[in-house]
Amino acid sequence: MRSHTLTYSKTKHSIQILNSLTVDIHITENPYELLPEDLFVMAARINKKRSFLFVSKVLGKHIPIDPKIGLLTGELLASRYMEKVKKVETGKAAELLSAIENGTDFLNSSPFIDKDHNPVIIGFAETATALGHAFFQSFKCADYFHTTREQLANQNSVITFEEEHSHATSHRCYADADLLDNKREIILVDDEMTTGKTAINIIRSIHERFPRRMYTIVSILDWRSPNDQILFDDLEKELGIIINNVSLLKGEIDVNGTPDVNKGQSAGELSGQTAQISYIDISKEFPELLSRTNEPSVTLSGEIRSIPYLKDSGRFGLDAKRQAGLSVSLAEIGQSLSRKRDGRNTLCLGTGEFMYIPMKLASLMGESVKFHSTTRSPIFVRNDKDYGAQYGISFENPEDPEMAQYVYNIPDGCYDEVFLFFEREPEKDFLMPFINQLKKYIKNVKVVYFNGGGKNE
């Protein structure tokens, strides 16, 4: 038997994971009649809090995707938000769906939601930082920031909340309090809701300090049960608020069994290879294009790391004007990186929360480019068809060696080269363990980072 099987009907699905865990899905809302198997596959988590994972085919986190698909998915969610919440037809849905489904070259490069709509948009780290940013780029007048698991040394988080099922539970927010100290609608963007507890936690945290009338939760998948949705109804009554919900696929799931993640994993170790390794400091090549902060961070071991972050990654808040400037800068950088390609099949690999800028750059680097990212999530690896983590690499995070990191689904010999993106320059001594793993699969490694000679703010 295959480790992952799918029994399909229009609304009911039964998915088996590792022959020991069954997830039954009943779809209740599918506004664009998307095929579930085009949106996700499944895998087993190595996590006692939640045993399964919906592995997205459109997010660019665990599975390599055409980077345009990740950006288009954010824009499709923005169009769906306007249709469902604001009752406004954008005229973009059919065009975006065609681009996603048929692999066309269409990629909207300018916002299409007018200035009458001015929400504050929050993406959830680490998985939805790029999705939230892609959603935000559709607005002519909005603000955006994403939550972070990073801890800054000299700045307090404006709000904190917990993601209870996650491998790393605590979220922080380092945007200016003025972004929240208003009555504007808050839009929370995540890749998937299973119970919705994380959304409830952040709404409570925001509302305690910055109360308002309306919140909207946007996700690709929404699997909340009727009992879970009652908790949202109760929260609306308790706080006197409105909570809207927007998704591309909504339904209910029933999970039975337990995956045996203690068995030996099937991904074999490859012997070491010689590799070509090069370093590209974007801020040195384009010193006037990207601004950086002077905020030092604290590692898990308590060390202070003073290498600056990018100002406009989304972590510190971003308005539509800065987003327009970022788009212009990334177009120039993307053209430069495209000229540095040596092979036909190229992988662009983001790291952790640093996803949107690498994804956008990957979309500008020409044909035959795939994108995904490293992650904190430990997933059981099994090389079986239709399973969500067929290959896996584990390594110490080069930016925080106490933190385990993983990357999945890089087959041996699939790519001619990899552009490995870091927001901050990694120390080479800490980087080499990851490089030594990666070069077993890809022989040409280009390390791209962003803090040589850039502007400080």
N, C-alpha and C positions, 0 to 999 in steps of 0.2 A: 504493500500500500504506500501511496505517496504520503509525505509528512503533512501536506496541506492540500485538502480537497475542497471543492466548492460545488454544492448542489444549487442550481440556479432556477428561479422563477422570477416573474416581474417584481414581486414584493417579498418573497421569502427565500432565505439562503441559509445553508448549513455549512459551516467551515470547520474542518478538523485540523488541529495543530499537533504535530508530533504523535499522532494516533492516540493521544491520551487526553486531549482537551477539545471540547466541541463548543463553538460559538454559533448559536442560532440567531439570525437577524430577520426582523420583520420591518420592512421599509414602509413608512407612513407618509412621507413627503419626498418627492423627487421632481422639483419644478422644471428641470431641464432634461428629464428622462436620461440621466447619465447612468452608464453601466457601473455598478459597484466595483467590478474587477478592473475598470479603467482608473479608479480612484485609489485603490489600496489592495495590498495583500496582508497577510498576518504572520506574526512570529510570536515566540514565547519570550517573555521577559525573565531575566534573572532578578526577580524582585518579589519579596514575600507579600507586598501590599497589593500588587496587581500582576496577574500571571500572563497576560496577553498584551499584544501591541498591534494596533492598526498601523501598518507601515505604508505611508502615503506614497503614491506614484506621481504626485503633482507638487509636492512640497519642497523637494530638494534637500532632504535631511539624511535619510538612511539609504535611499535608492537614487542612483544617478538619473538625472532628467535633462531634457533640453531646457536650458535656463529660461528661455522665453516662456515655457509652460508655467514655471513657478510665478513669474511676473503676471502673466495673463490670468492665473487663478485668483490672485489678489484683486485684480481689476474686475473679474467676473463676480466675486463676492461683493465688491462695491456697487456694481450695477444691480445685483439682487437686493442689496440693502435699500437702494433707492426705490425699487419696485415694491418691496414688501412693507417697509417702514414709512417711507415718505409718499408712497403711491404715485411715483413719478417714473415714467418710462424714459430711460436714457437713450434708447435706440442702439445700445452697444451689445446687448446680450447675444444676439444671433451672430454678430461678427466675432465676438470673443469665443463663443462656443465653436464656431467653425475653425478658428485658428488653433484652439486647443485640440480638437478632435482630428483635424486633417493635417496638422503640422505645417500650416502655412507660415509665411514670413511676417504676417501682420503682427506688429507690436505697437500698441498705442504709446506714443511718446509724450503726450500732453494730457493734462487733467481734463476730465469731461463732466465733472459734477460742479455746478456753478456756485458762486460765492454766497448764495442764500443759505447754504448748508455749511456750518462752521463748527464741526464737532472737535472734541479732543479724542484722539485715537491712541489706544494703548495695545502694543503687541506683547505677547507672553514669551518670555525666555524659557528654554533657549530655542525651542523648536519653531516658534512662530514669529521670530524677529523679522525675517524676510517677508513672510506673508503679511504681517501687519504693516510693514513699510510699503509693500506693493499695493495694499488696500489704500493706504494714505495717499500714494502718488496720484490717485484718481481724482483728488479734490483740489479745486482751485483756491479754497480758503479753509484750511484746517491746521491742526497741530498734531504732532506725533511724538511719542517716546515709547521705548520698550522697557519692560522690567528686566532686571539683571540679577544673576547670582553673585556677581562681583561685589567685593566690599572695598569702598574707598576709605582712605586713611583720614581725610580732613573734611569729609562731607557726610552729613546725616541723611538717611533715606527719608524722603518726604512722606511716604507710606510704606508699610511692610505687610506681607501676608504670606500664607503658607499654601503650597501645592502638596497636599497630604500624601498622594500616591506616588509622588515622584522620587527619583533616586537622590535628588538634591532639592530639598523642600522649600527653603526660604527665598522669597523674592524681595528685592529692594527696588526703589525708584529714585533716581537722582536728577530728574528734571526739576526745573524751577517750580516752586510752590505756586507761582502765579498762573501756571498752566492749569492748575486744578482749582484755584481760588476764584471760582466763577460759577455761573449757573448753566453753562453749556452742556449739551448732551455728551456723555462719555460712551465711546464705542470700544469694547474689549474684543480683541482679535486673537483667536487660538485656532490650532489646526483641528482639534477634536474635543468634544465634550462627552465624557462617559457618565459621570454623575452630576457635573456642574458645581462641585464643592469649591473648586478653585475660584470660579467666577463669583460665587457667593462670598468667599473670603475677601476678595479684592473690593467688591461693592461695599461690604461692611467697613473695610478699612478706609476707603475714600469717603464714604458718607459720614463717618464719625468726625472727620475734620472739615470736609468740603461738601456739605449736603447739596443736593440738586434734585430735580424732578425726574429726569429720564436717563436710563442706561440702556445700551443695546449690546447684546452678545452675538458675535459673528464667528462662525466656525465652518470648516469644510464639512465635518461630520458632527451630528448631534444624536447621541444614543441615550439621552436621559429617559429614565422610566417614568411612568405616571407618578410614582411616589417622589422621585427626584423633582419633577415639575411642580408638585405641590409645595415643596420647599421654596421654590421661587415665588409662587403665589402668596405664600405666607410672608415672605420677605417684603413683597410689594405692599401688603397690608400693614405690616409692622412699621415700615419706614415711610409709607405714604408716597411711593415712587412707582414709576412704570418701567418694566424690564421687557424690552423687545428681544426677539430671537430670530436670527437669520442663519441659514445653512444651505449647502448645496444638496445634502442628503440627510434625512432625518428618519429615525426609526427606534426600535427597541431591540435589545440584545439579551440573550439568556446564555449564561456561561456554565458549563458542566465539565467536571473533571479537573485534573491537575497535571500540567506538563512536567515530565521528568527531565529537569535541566541539570541533573547531577551526572547524567551519562556523558561519556566522552564526546566532545564536539567533533564534527566531521571535517572541519577545515584543516588540511595538513600544512605543516610548516615547509616553506620552500627554502632551498639553500640560498645562501647569500650571493649577490651579484655585484659586480662593479657597476657604478652608475655615474652619470654626469650630473653634478650638483652645481647650481648657480644661484646667485642672490640678486634680487631686484628691489632697490629702495625707491619706491614711487615718490616719496616726499623729496628726495634728492633730485630726481629727474624733473619733477613738477613742483617746485617749492612754493608757488603761489596759488596752487589749485585747491589744496585741502588744508583746513585749519585743524589744530589739535589743542587739547586741554593740557593743563599742568597737574592734573589730579593723580596723585600716587594711589596705588592699590595695596591691599593687604592679602598675602597668600594664606593658604590654610594653616601653614606653620607659624604665621604671625610676622613674616618678613615684609618689609616695605619695598614695593617695586615702583620706582619713580618714572619709568618709561611712559610717555604720554599716550592717551587714547585719542582717537579721531573725534573731532567735535561733532561731526554730522553723521555719525553712524546710526543715530537714533536713541542711544542710551541717555543723552543729555537734553533731549528735546529738539524739535525741528519744526519750523513753520513752512508754509508753502513757498515763500520767497527763497529760503535757504535750500529747499528741495529743488527748486528750479536751477539754482546755481550749482548744486551737487550734480544734477543730471548733465549739465554742460561739461563740468569737469570730468565726470566719468566717461563721457563720450570721447574726450581727447585721450584719456588714459587707456580706454579700451582699444582704440586704434593703435596706440603704441604697443600694447601687449600683443595684439594680433600680429604685429610685425616680428615679435620675438618667438612666435611659434616655429617649431622645427619639424613637427610631425603632422600627419593627417588627422589622427584620432587623439584628441586632447581632453584631459580631465582638469577641471577647475575645482579645487577643494577648499571650501570655507572651513573655519575653525570655530567650534563652539557657538557662541552667540553672534559671531561675526559672519553673517550670511548675506544680507541684502547687497552690500557693496560688491563682494565677490560674484554674487549671482548676476547683478546688473552688468558688471564688467565681462563676465563669461558670455552674456547675451550679445555683446558687442565685438566678440573676438573671431567671428566668422563661422563657417560651417563645421560640422562634426565635432562640436564642443559639448561635453556633458558637465553637469554641476551637481555636487552634493556637499555634505559637511561632516566633520567629526562631531562626536556627541559624548555626553556623560553617561548615556544609557547603556547598561550591560544587557545584551540580547544573546540568547542561545543561538549558536550558529549551526546550521545544517544545510549541506549542499544538496537540496532537493528542489525539483521544479515547483514553482509557485510559492515557495517559502520566502519570507521577507528578509532573511539575513543568511545568504548562501555562503558568504565569505566574511571573515572578520579579522581585524588587527586590534590588539590592545597595546597601550603605551602610556607612559607618564606624560601629562600635559607639559609641553615645553615652557609654558608661561607660569605653571604652578606645579612642580614635580610631585607634590603630595596628592594631586588629583588624578584619578584614572580617567583615561579617554579612550574612545573606540572609533573605528571607522569600518563600515560594512560595504559589502558588494563591490569589491574591486578584484575582478578575476585576473589571474596571471596572464600577461601579454595582451590585454584588451586595449591598452592605451600606449601611444608612443611617448607621451610626456604628461607630466602633471604640473600645474601651477598651484602651489600650496600657499594660501593667503593667510596672513596674520595681520591683525589690526595694529599690533605693536611689535617691534623688533624682538624676536626670541633670542635668548642666549644660545650660542651654537653648541656649548657643552650639553645643555638640556635638550636641544633640538635633535641631536644626532641619534639618540635611541629611536625616535620616531622615523627619521630618515632611513635608518638601517632596516627598519621593518618595511617601509614603503618601497624601497628600492628592490625588494624581492619581487615586486609585482610590476613596477614601472622603472625603466632604466634612466629616464631623463627627468630630474626633479628640479623645478624652478621655485625657489622660495621668494614670495612676494610680501613685502611689508611696507609700512606707511609712516615711519617717523624719523627719517634722517634729517631733512632740512626744512620741514614744513612750518607754516605760520603757527604761532602760539596765540591762544585767546583765553 
